Amino acid sequence: MIAITGGTLITMTGENYCPGTLLINKGKIVAVGLKVELEPETEVIDATGKIIMPGLVDAHCHLGIAEEIYRVEGDDTNEHTDPVTPHLRALDAINPQDQGFHDAILGGVTTVGVGPGSANVIGGEHVVMKTWGRVIDRMLLRQPAGMKVAFGENPKRIYGEQKKMPATRMGTAALLRENLVKAQNYRAKLLAQGLVERDLKMEALVKVLNREMPLRAHAHRADDILTAIRIAEEFGVDLIIEHCTEGHLIVEELVIRRLPCVIGPTLISRAKVELKERTFKTPGVLASAGIPVALMTDHPVIPIQYLALCGALAVKEGMDEESAMRAITVDAAKILGVADRIGSLEPGKDADFIILSGPLFDVRSRVEAVYVNGENVLPLISA
């Protein structure tokens, strides 16, 4: 057993302890509190004056798919040969040897949601995984974790240039609806006949219809967000809004439905029209209205090690500090569907946590230890 003692424990459960003790064993959290009874053979690590908190969670990025070199050799983000590719799996393109995983650890990010890019109307399956490991199949927390769909500029630009559908927002919505109807028919045949010729595209979309995973909708503009909502409600499927750049313009619509929103990337220029309303005020506006909020880097758009900085800038623009911390820990884990494993310091959960020299949102604070499955992996990448 290992006990981290003497520091301030920020559990993300509403209970903090100073000085507190975090007891871990075999990769799991055993106990958290002010007074934890330790067995004689327990290894004790003194964290006096430090902050101990859950490992950070980046709810949306392209880590290991858009590799650091970011040329054709390391760019597997978009299969822009077909606008409808629900059978693609991010799992099959992620390179855990990518330098970005090292950067994630350096920044205290221990869990990521990774998905295909936004070139296609239906892009494929997201995955949730840890950032430490060499074999991706052993790093997984949830597979599949969502179906990427994209609204707005990207699909119409990519396929409009190829003289293919969609060339308009109407075409994007129509293609998505058409394929969800096909999936409904495929599911009906399965139920009626028991066995039909396998169709990997339809199998993936049936998981969405059965609510085994949500649609994860790339949508910046308010009208695109509302189109995603309209289609999700038509087919009775779960929905997460990704980017949500203009979410602050339609707060009432999001509040009614309590739709989870993963906001960002915001630490960038207004590089395209869809980003003209981007502001770090959006996360705070939505969170204060009771909407479930997580933050993203969209790595490599924002380097993943700056996830905490994005939280700090949201606080600067009015977001409650506790809400900002939740948006990159426990609330992000809830949105990703893995809060039973990570996101807070509670007995039974994975021993994924970080030790900081000071407050998370103080840019002078250093990440001094990063534990994944109970092992401090920071020295392993820093050597």
Secondary structure, DSSP 8 states (H G I E B T S, - for coil): -EEEEEEEEE-SSS-EEEEEEEEEETTEEEEEESS----TT-EEEE-TT-EEEE-EEEEEE-TTTB-TT-STTTB-S--TT-SB-TT-BGGGT--TTSHHHHHHHHTTEEEEEE---SSSSEEEEEEEEES--S-GGGTEEEEEEEEEEE-SHHHHHHHHTTT-S-SSHHHHHHHHHHHHHHHHHHHHHHHHHS-----HHHHHHHHHHTTSS-EEEEE-SHHHHHHHHHHHHHHT--EEEEE-TTGGGSHHHHHHHT--EEE---SS---SGGGTT--THHHHHHHHTT--EEE--TTTTS-GGGHHHHHHHHHHTT--HHHHHHTTTHHHHHHHT-TTTSSS--TTSB--EEEESS-TT-TT--EEEEEETTEE-HHHHH-
